[in-house]
Amino acid sequence: MDLQKPPRESTEQRVDPRESPAGPPVRRQPGASGASKAPEASGVPRAPEGCLAVAIRIPVRIVVLVLVVPVRMLWDALVVTGRFLNDTLLRPLGRALLWLARAVFVWPFVGLWRYVAVPLGRALAWLGKVLVVVPLVWLYRYVLTPVGHVIAWAGRGVGAGLGWVYAHLLTPVGHAVMWVLKGIGAVLAALGFGVYTAVAWLVRYLVVVPARWLYTWVLAPVGRALLWCGKGLVWLVRTIVTGVGTALYWIARILFVLPALALWRWVLAPVGRVLAVVGREVSDALGHAWRIAGHISLAVGRFLGTLLRWIFVEPVRWVYRSVLTPVGHAVRDHVLRPAAEAARGVGRATRQALAAARETVRQARADVRRMLFGGPRQPAPVARREPSGREARTLGGSTTALTKD
């Protein structure tokens, strides 16, 4: 239920009986507006509300509104203060700290890397190339490569000799040794087969046959008897355990399960439903109260802003426009501009006097130099090959030195 009164058109719809003869005009309940509009507009039907929800809705929303309005106003004040501090203090301080961090940590390391580490690394690389790489390349090219070629030639010669020894000496000797070993192996295999046959016959008639008879006529009957006794014992134990378990199950069901089920069904579930209704109403009330408190806080903020503007800003603006601006213009026109013109005139006269003094000193220095060392040497005249501008060119004449008459 909203705290504001809904308009008359939304609470009561007038229908002409001639246009809708199916029934009387439909009246909307006031409690159906507000929070219930969103589910109906979104297409999700809302469950019907009971008398408990309607009874606790208005008191809960009133109490929550009274509690939330100071919190919302304090929150809005903190937000405005935080934005002001961020714009006026924290952001400039952060930029200053960032610049200081760059000046203290980044720029020295950049200068050290650019003007110390990089030139030193290039110098070390050049020294390493001159002192290590070039000698190693020369050693590999002019010492190790010829030595390697010589060793490879000697290795190929030794390999050829060893191949000849293997092909013409070791191979025939190996074939002879293998023929002798094959004969000895055949003799030993014949002796081993005979010994194996004798031992197998003795083991069969001295060990296997008696063991089979003992298993068939002694161990198997005894094992079957023991297995039958074990099955009977297991059945007896299983029957006893099943009876005891059934008794314990019914005892636990009667003593614990049925009371717990009754407690859940008749006590906890109704209390939970009531608490769910209360919690839902409190949540809705908090939402409505937070929005209403936002409007109230906005109105209070606008009132305080308007009051601050009319108390401080407008007087200061009026003083600036009506008093300080004319006074500043008068001071600028009658004091600062004449003073600036006078200062410019004094500066112009001073510059002219200094220029005249510099020119006088320059002339005096030139006269003293001329008196002591003489005048500057005049350049010697050079014969010009081109005709002067006064003489006119003719068709039979030439202007070059090679073709002149």
C-alpha positions as CSV (number, residue, x, y, z in Angstrom):
1,M,0.0,0.0,0.0
2,D,1.4,3.4,-1.1
3,L,1.7,6.3,1.4
4,Q,0.5,8.7,-1.3
5,K,-3.2,8.8,-2.2
6,P,-3.7,7.5,-5.8
7,P,-5.6,9.6,-8.3
8,R,-9.4,9.2,-8.6
9,E,-9.1,7.9,-12.2
10,S,-6.8,5.0,-11.1
11,T,-8.9,4.0,-8.1
12,E,-12.3,4.1,-9.7
13,Q,-13.2,3.3,-13.3
14,R,-16.7,4.3,-14.5
15,V,-18.2,2.0,-17.1
16,D,-21.3,2.7,-19.0
17,P,-23.9,-0.2,-18.3
18,R,-25.0,0.0,-21.9
19,E,-21.5,-0.8,-23.2
20,S,-20.7,-3.6,-20.7
21,P,-23.9,-5.4,-19.8
22,A,-22.0,-8.3,-18.3
23,G,-21.8,-6.7,-14.8
24,P,-21.6,-3.6,-12.6
25,P,-18.6,-1.2,-12.7
26,V,-15.4,-2.6,-11.4
27,R,-13.8,-0.8,-8.4
28,R,-10.1,-1.2,-7.7
29,Q,-8.8,-1.6,-4.2
30,P,-6.4,1.1,-3.1
31,G,-4.0,-1.6,-1.9
32,A,-3.6,-3.0,-5.4
33,S,-1.6,0.0,-6.6
34,G,2.0,0.7,-5.9
35,A,4.1,-2.4,-5.5
36,S,1.5,-4.7,-7.2
37,K,1.6,-2.7,-10.5
38,A,5.1,-3.9,-11.4
39,P,4.3,-7.7,-11.4
40,E,1.0,-7.1,-13.3
41,A,2.6,-4.9,-15.8
42,S,5.4,-7.4,-16.3
43,G,3.0,-10.2,-16.9
44,V,3.7,-12.2,-13.7
45,P,0.6,-12.5,-11.5
46,R,1.1,-11.9,-7.8
47,A,-0.3,-14.2,-5.2
48,P,-3.3,-12.9,-3.3
49,E,-2.4,-11.1,0.0
50,G,-3.9,-12.0,3.3
51,C,-5.2,-9.8,6.1
52,L,-2.0,-10.2,8.0
53,A,0.1,-8.5,5.2
54,V,-2.4,-5.7,4.9
55,A,-2.6,-5.2,8.7
56,I,1.2,-4.9,9.2
57,R,2.0,-3.0,6.0
58,I,1.1,0.6,7.0
59,P,2.7,0.5,10.5
60,V,5.8,-1.1,9.2
61,R,6.2,1.5,6.4
62,I,5.6,4.4,8.8
63,V,8.2,3.1,11.2
64,V,10.7,2.4,8.5
65,L,10.2,5.8,6.9
66,V,10.8,7.5,10.2
67,L,14.0,5.5,10.6
68,V,15.3,5.7,7.0
69,V,14.8,9.5,6.4
70,P,17.7,10.6,8.7
71,V,19.9,7.8,7.2
72,R,19.2,8.8,3.7
73,M,19.8,12.5,4.4
74,L,23.1,11.6,6.1
75,W,24.0,9.4,3.2
76,D,23.2,12.2,0.7
77,A,25.3,14.7,2.8
78,L,28.2,12.3,2.8
79,V,27.9,11.8,-1.0
80,V,28.0,15.5,-1.6
81,T,30.9,16.0,0.8
82,G,32.8,13.1,-0.8
83,R,32.3,14.6,-4.3
84,F,33.4,18.0,-3.1
85,L,36.5,16.6,-1.4
86,N,37.3,14.5,-4.5
87,D,37.0,17.4,-6.8
88,T,38.8,20.0,-4.7
89,L,41.3,18.0,-2.6
90,L,41.8,14.3,-3.5
91,R,42.1,14.6,-7.3
92,P,44.7,17.6,-7.2
93,L,46.5,15.8,-4.3
94,G,46.6,12.6,-6.4
95,R,47.9,14.4,-9.4
96,A,50.6,16.1,-7.3
97,L,51.6,12.8,-5.7
98,L,51.7,11.2,-9.2
99,W,53.9,14.0,-10.5
100,L,56.1,13.7,-7.3
101,A,56.3,9.9,-7.7
102,R,57.4,10.3,-11.4
103,A,59.9,12.9,-10.4
104,V,61.3,10.8,-7.6
105,F,61.1,7.3,-9.0
106,V,60.5,7.3,-12.7
107,W,62.5,10.1,-14.2
108,P,65.8,9.3,-12.3
109,F,65.6,5.7,-13.5
110,V,64.8,6.8,-17.0
111,G,67.8,9.2,-17.0
112,L,70.0,6.5,-15.5
113,W,68.9,4.0,-18.1
114,R,69.1,6.5,-21.0
115,Y,72.4,8.3,-20.2
116,V,74.3,5.7,-18.1
117,A,73.1,2.1,-18.6
118,V,72.6,2.3,-22.4
119,P,76.0,3.9,-23.3
120,L,77.8,1.7,-20.8
121,G,76.1,-1.4,-22.3
122,R,77.0,-0.3,-25.8
123,A,80.6,0.3,-24.7
124,L,80.7,-3.2,-23.0
125,A,79.2,-4.8,-26.1
126,W,81.9,-3.1,-28.3
127,L,84.7,-4.3,-25.9
128,G,83.2,-7.8,-25.8
129,K,83.1,-7.9,-29.6
130,V,86.7,-6.6,-29.9
131,L,88.2,-8.6,-27.1
132,V,86.3,-11.8,-27.2
133,V,84.2,-12.4,-30.4
134,V,86.9,-11.3,-33.0
135,P,89.7,-13.4,-31.4
136,L,87.4,-16.4,-31.1
137,V,86.3,-16.1,-34.7
138,W,90.0,-15.7,-35.8
139,L,91.0,-18.7,-33.7
140,Y,88.1,-20.8,-35.1
141,R,88.7,-19.8,-38.7
142,Y,92.6,-20.0,-38.9
143,V,93.5,-22.5,-36.1
144,L,90.7,-24.9,-35.1
145,T,89.3,-25.4,-38.7
146,P,92.7,-26.6,-40.2
147,V,93.4,-28.7,-37.1
148,G,89.9,-30.2,-37.4
149,H,90.4,-31.0,-41.0
150,V,93.7,-32.7,-40.2
151,I,92.1,-34.8,-37.4
152,A,89.2,-35.7,-39.7
153,W,91.7,-36.9,-42.4
154,A,93.6,-39.0,-39.8
155,G,90.3,-40.4,-38.4
156,R,89.2,-41.4,-41.9
157,G,92.6,-43.2,-42.4
158,V,92.3,-45.0,-39.0
159,G,88.7,-46.0,-39.7
160,A,89.7,-47.5,-43.1
161,G,92.5,-49.5,-41.4
162,L,90.1,-50.7,-38.6
163,G,87.5,-51.7,-41.3
164,W,90.1,-53.8,-43.1
165,V,91.1,-55.5,-39.8
166,Y,87.5,-56.2,-39.0
167,A,86.7,-57.5,-42.5
168,H,89.8,-59.7,-43.0
169,L,90.8,-60.8,-39.5
170,L,88.0,-60.4,-36.9
171,T,85.1,-61.7,-39.0
172,P,86.7,-65.2,-39.8
173,V,87.8,-65.6,-36.2
174,G,84.3,-64.7,-35.0
175,H,82.7,-67.2,-37.4
176,A,84.9,-70.0,-36.0
177,V,84.2,-69.1,-32.4
178,M,80.4,-69.1,-33.1
179,W,80.6,-72.5,-34.8
180,V,82.4,-74.0,-31.7
181,L,79.8,-72.3,-29.3
182,K,76.9,-73.7,-31.4
183,G,78.3,-77.3,-31.0
184,I,78.8,-76.8,-27.2
185,G,75.3,-75.3,-26.9
186,A,73.7,-78.3,-28.7
187,V,75.5,-80.8,-26.4
188,L,74.4,-78.8,-23.3
189,A,70.8,-78.6,-24.6
190,A,70.6,-82.4,-25.1
191,L,71.9,-82.9,-21.5
192,G,69.5,-80.3,-20.1
193,F,66.5,-81.9,-21.9
194,G,67.2,-85.3,-20.4
195,V,67.7,-83.9,-16.9
196,Y,64.4,-81.9,-17.2
197,T,62.5,-85.0,-18.3
198,A,63.7,-87.0,-15.3
199,V,63.1,-84.3,-12.8
200,A,59.6,-83.6,-14.3
201,W,58.6,-87.3,-14.0
202,L,59.9,-87.4,-10.3
203,V,58.0,-84.3,-9.4
204,R,54.7,-85.5,-11.1
205,Y,54.6,-88.8,-9.2
206,L,56.2,-87.7,-5.9
207,V,54.4,-84.3,-5.5
208,V,51.6,-83.5,-7.9
209,V,49.7,-86.8,-7.7
210,P,49.7,-87.0,-3.8
211,A,48.7,-83.3,-3.6
212,R,45.8,-83.7,-6.0
213,W,44.5,-86.8,-4.1
214,L,44.8,-84.8,-0.8
215,Y,42.9,-81.8,-2.2
216,T,40.1,-84.0,-3.8
217,W,39.4,-86.4,-0.8
218,V,40.4,-84.3,2.3
219,L,40.6,-80.5,1.8
220,A,37.6,-80.0,-0.5
221,P,35.0,-81.9,1.8
222,V,36.4,-80.0,4.9
223,G,36.1,-76.7,3.0
224,R,32.5,-77.3,1.9
225,A,31.6,-78.2,5.5
226,L,33.2,-75.0,6.8
227,L,31.5,-72.9,4.1
228,W,28.0,-74.4,5.0
229,C,28.6,-73.6,8.7
230,G,29.7,-70.0,7.8
231,K,26.6,-69.4,5.7
232,G,24.4,-70.5,8.5
233,L,26.2,-68.3,11.0
234,V,25.9,-65.3,8.6
235,W,22.2,-65.9,8.2
236,L,21.7,-66.1,11.9
237,V,23.6,-62.8,12.5
238,R,21.8,-61.1,9.6
239,T,18.4,-62.1,11.1
240,I,19.3,-60.8,14.5
241,V,20.7,-57.5,13.1
242,T,17.6,-57.0,10.9
243,G,15.3,-57.5,13.9
244,V,17.3,-55.1,16.1
245,G,17.5,-52.6,13.3
246,T,13.7,-52.7,12.6
247,A,13.0,-52.2,16.3
248,L,15.4,-49.3,16.6
249,Y,13.9,-47.8,13.4
250,W,10.4,-47.8,14.8
251,I,11.6,-46.5,18.1
252,A,13.5,-43.6,16.5
253,R,10.5,-42.9,14.2
254,I,8.0,-42.7,17.1
255,L,10.3,-40.8,19.5
256,F,12.1,-38.4,17.1
257,V,10.7,-38.3,13.5
258,L,7.0,-37.9,14.2
259,P,7.5,-35.2,16.9
260,A,9.9,-33.3,14.6
261,L,7.5,-33.6,11.7
262,A,4.6,-32.4,13.8
263,L,6.8,-29.5,15.1
264,W,7.8,-28.5,11.5
265,R,4.3,-28.9,10.1
266,W,2.2,-27.2,12.9
267,V,4.8,-24.7,14.4
268,L,7.8,-23.9,12.3
269,A,6.1,-23.7,8.9
270,P,3.4,-21.2,10.0
271,V,5.9,-19.1,12.0
272,G,8.2,-19.1,8.9
273,R,5.3,-18.0,6.7
274,V,4.5,-15.2,9.1
275,L,8.2,-14.2,9.2
276,A,8.4,-14.3,5.4
277,V,5.4,-12.0,5.1
278,V,6.9,-9.6,7.7
279,G,10.3,-9.8,5.9
280,R,8.8,-9.1,2.5
281,E,6.8,-6.2,3.9
282,V,9.9,-4.8,5.7
283,S,11.9,-5.1,2.4
284,D,9.2,-3.3,0.4
285,A,8.8,-0.7,3.1
286,L,12.6,-0.1,3.1
287,G,12.5,0.4,-0.7
288,H,9.6,2.8,-0.5
289,A,11.0,4.6,2.4
290,W,14.4,4.9,0.7
291,R,12.9,6.5,-2.4
292,I,10.6,8.8,-0.3
293,A,13.6,9.8,1.8
294,G,15.5,10.5,-1.4
295,H,12.8,12.9,-2.5
296,I,12.8,14.5,0.9
297,S,16.6,14.8,1.0
298,L,16.5,16.3,-2.5
299,A,13.9,18.9,-1.4
300,V,15.9,19.7,1.7
301,G,19.1,20.0,-0.3
302,R,17.5,22.3,-2.8
303,F,16.1,24.4,0.0
304,L,19.5,24.7,1.7
305,G,21.1,25.4,-1.7
306,T,18.6,28.2,-2.4
307,L,19.0,29.6,1.1
308,L,22.8,29.5,0.8
309,R,22.6,31.2,-2.6
310,W,20.3,34.0,-1.3
311,I,22.3,34.5,1.9
312,F,25.9,34.3,0.5
313,V,26.1,33.9,-3.3
314,E,23.7,36.6,-4.4
315,P,25.1,39.3,-2.0
316,V,28.6,38.5,-3.1
317,R,27.6,38.5,-6.8
318,W,25.8,41.9,-6.3
319,V,28.8,43.3,-4.5
320,Y,31.1,42.1,-7.3
321,R,28.8,43.4,-10.1
322,S,27.7,46.7,-8.5
323,V,30.7,47.7,-6.4
324,L,33.9,45.9,-7.2
325,T,33.5,45.9,-11.0
326,P,33.0,49.7,-11.3
327,V,35.7,50.3,-8.8
328,G,38.1,48.0,-10.8
329,H,37.2,49.7,-14.1
330,A,37.8,53.1,-12.6
331,V,41.1,52.1,-11.1
332,R,42.1,50.5,-14.4
333,D,41.1,53.6,-16.5
334,H,42.4,56.3,-14.2
335,V,45.3,54.7,-12.4
336,L,46.7,51.6,-14.0
337,R,46.5,52.7,-17.7
338,P,48.2,56.1,-17.1
339,A,50.8,54.4,-14.9
340,A,51.4,51.8,-17.7
341,E,51.6,54.6,-20.3
342,A,54.1,56.5,-18.2
343,A,56.1,53.4,-17.6
344,R,56.2,52.6,-21.3
345,G,57.3,56.2,-22.0
346,V,60.1,56.0,-19.5
347,G,61.2,52.6,-20.9
348,R,61.1,54.0,-24.5
349,A,63.2,57.0,-23.4
350,T,65.6,54.8,-21.5
351,R,66.1,52.5,-24.5
352,Q,66.7,55.4,-26.8
353,A,69.3,56.9,-24.4
354,L,71.0,53.5,-24.1
355,A,71.0,53.0,-27.9
356,A,72.6,56.5,-28.4
357,A,75.2,55.7,-25.7
358,R,76.0,52.4,-27.4
359,E,76.4,54.1,-30.8
360,T,78.7,56.8,-29.3
361,V,80.9,54.2,-27.6
362,R,81.0,52.2,-30.9
363,Q,82.1,55.3,-32.9
364,A,84.7,56.2,-30.3
365,R,86.1,52.6,-30.3
366,A,86.3,52.7,-34.2
367,D,88.1,56.1,-34.1
368,V,90.7,54.8,-31.5
369,R,91.3,51.6,-33.6
370,R,91.7,53.7,-36.8
371,M,94.2,56.0,-35.0
372,L,96.3,53.1,-33.6
373,F,96.2,50.6,-36.5
374,G,95.1,52.6,-39.5
375,G,92.1,52.3,-41.7
376,P,91.0,49.0,-43.3
377,R,92.7,47.8,-46.4
378,Q,90.9,48.6,-49.6
379,P,90.5,45.6,-52.1
380,A,92.6,45.8,-55.3
381,P,90.7,46.4,-58.5
382,V,90.3,43.3,-60.7
383,A,90.1,43.4,-64.5
384,R,86.6,42.4,-65.5
385,R,86.1,40.1,-68.5
386,E,82.5,41.0,-69.1
387,P,81.9,44.4,-70.8
388,S,80.6,47.2,-68.7
389,G,77.0,48.1,-68.8
390,R,77.7,51.3,-70.8
391,E,79.1,49.4,-73.9
392,A,76.5,47.9,-76.1
393,R,76.7,44.4,-77.6
394,T,76.8,44.0,-81.4
395,L,76.3,41.1,-83.7
396,G,80.0,41.0,-84.9
397,G,81.4,41.4,-81.4
398,S,82.0,38.9,-78.6
399,T,81.9,39.1,-74.8
400,T,84.3,36.2,-74.0
401,A,88.1,36.4,-73.7
402,L,88.7,33.6,-76.2
403,T,86.8,35.1,-79.1
404,K,87.6,38.8,-78.6
405,D,89.3,40.5,-81.6
